[in-house]
């Protein structure tokens, strides 16, 4: 089995709400309205290519299909996770995601979408939309069809380093001035509830009112999880979330650290600083996967990495 680290070329998505803050990660972005960097993705709408080693030029989906041993022979038709960096210069639409059951039935067999956000940065006094104020499904429908947006949405303050788990059925929106790293199921299904009556190419973007009303959970229940920190020599590891679909951690290196890779695979995205992994240079904006049975990892440098894996 290859012990090579799988480094990936990111894919950039232009959006009406995007900006140019992804330049901070050393990326040469194609415009000043880039909303998303898909750093680790095998989705058909953005399939990252391997940027070095014996698999150079292959897409991640091709590698998943032809070398499943690199991923611990995980089951499933597709690579299970997708990691993005999102630059919201302007507000994203108010939206909601379906669960696997609804998406399978109504979206041509797609996965649903559970996701989580780690706030990389945000402007002073920034807010974010998580949840709603309707007491039941009837109020959800009445508030949406009556366009009672101020009464409907739940808006809360947001700060750098905050973390949010977004379950299917949870109304949510990233607001302008916020930069996040998102870890999610390998899905691109989003239902827009409201888009501020904006125009794209002179036309309003499609809304998904029926689907949204179908899947919004009411009343809103905040996700329950506990962030825990463990300490090692020259590093700390904070577990941000452990759920049936993924585990996400924040790894902070300060010096030289030895860490074992004990999972079927590990996604890694460097969000600040620079250094080396097993003497290979990495820096802010680098995305890579450690394959199954990789063994010990030696980090050197001063950096923060968001990692994700499945149980």
Buried (B, 14 or more C-beta within 10 A) or exposed (E): EEEBBBBBBBBBBEBBBBBBBBBBBEBEBEEEBBBBBBBBBBBEEBBBBBBBEEBEEBBBBBBBBEBBEBBBEBEEEBBBBBBBBBBBBBBBBBBBBBBBEBBBEBBEEBBBBBBBBBBBBBEEEBBBBBBBBBEEBEBBBEBBEEEBEEEBBBEEEBEEEBBBBBBBBBBBBBBBBBBBBBBBBBBBBBBBBBBBEBEEEEEEBEBBBEBBBBBBBBEBEEBEBEEEEEEEEBBBBBBBBBBEBBBBBBBBBBEBBEBEBEBBBBBBBBBBBBBBBBEEEBBBBBBBBBBBBBEEBEBBBEBBBBBBBBE
